Amino acid sequence: MIVIMRRQAGEAAEQAVVRAIEGLGLRGDVSRGVDSTTIGMVGDVSRVDKDALSMYAGVVKIPSVSDTYNLAHRKLHPEISVGSV
């Protein structure tokens, strides 16, 4: 799960979100871009209340991200596949 914030939110707003994430026992990784700042949550995100986090200043959205987006992942295709070279 990631938190996308307006770039103009400022460092104080970013740190408030990071502290909230760390208060849940997770790690928050901040990546600052040109238009927005993304804070990635590392750990068990099942106890994250998206509604509570979305109330912080500068938060635009909180999309869920999972490894199932990687369609070649072993979880989606557990059978062994062998190709000829």
C-alpha positions in Angstrom: 0.0 0.0 0.0 1.2 3.5 -0.8 0.2 7.0 0.2 0.3 9.6 -2.6 0.7 13.2 -1.4 0.7 16.6 -3.1 4.3 17.7 -3.6 3.3 21.1 -2.1 2.2 19.4 1.2 5.6 20.0 2.6 8.0 17.9 4.7 6.0 18.4 8.0 2.9 16.8 6.5 5.0 14.0 5.0 6.6 13.3 8.4 3.2 13.3 10.1 2.1 10.5 7.7 5.3 8.6 8.2 4.9 8.8 12.0 1.3 7.5 11.7 2.6 4.6 9.6 5.4 3.8 12.0 2.9 4.0 14.8 1.2 1.0 13.2 4.5 -1.0 13.3 5.2 -0.5 9.7 8.1 1.3 7.9 7.4 4.3 5.6 9.7 4.8 2.7 9.5 8.4 1.2 10.0 9.0 -2.5 9.8 12.6 -3.6 9.0 13.3 -7.3 8.4 16.4 -9.4 4.6 16.4 -9.0 3.9 14.2 -5.9 5.5 12.4 -3.0 4.9 8.7 -2.5 5.2 7.0 0.8 5.4 3.2 0.6 4.3 1.1 3.5 6.5 -1.9 4.3 5.1 -4.6 6.5 1.7 -6.1 7.3 -0.7 -3.5 5.9 -3.9 -5.4 6.9 -4.4 -3.2 10.0 -4.1 0.1 8.1 -7.2 2.3 8.2 -7.1 4.1 4.8 -9.9 6.5 5.9 -7.8 7.7 8.9 -4.7 8.1 6.8 -6.6 10.0 4.1 -7.5 12.7 6.6 -3.9 13.9 6.9 -3.0 17.1 5.1 -1.7 16.7 1.6 -2.9 13.1 1.1 -4.3 12.6 -2.4 -5.0 8.9 -2.4 -4.0 5.6 -0.9 -4.0 2.8 -3.5 -3.4 -0.8 -2.5 -0.4 -2.4 -4.3 0.2 -6.1 -4.2 2.5 -8.6 -6.0 -0.4 -10.0 -7.9 0.1 -7.2 -10.4 3.2 -9.1 -11.5 1.5 -11.6 -13.8 4.6 -13.8 -14.1 4.8 -14.2 -10.3 5.2 -17.7 -8.8 2.0 -17.2 -6.7 -0.1 -17.0 -9.8 1.7 -19.8 -11.7 3.0 -22.3 -9.2 3.6 -25.0 -11.8 7.2 -25.3 -13.1 7.6 -24.2 -16.6 10.6 -25.1 -18.8 11.5 -23.5 -22.1 13.8 -24.6 -24.9 16.9 -22.6 -25.7 
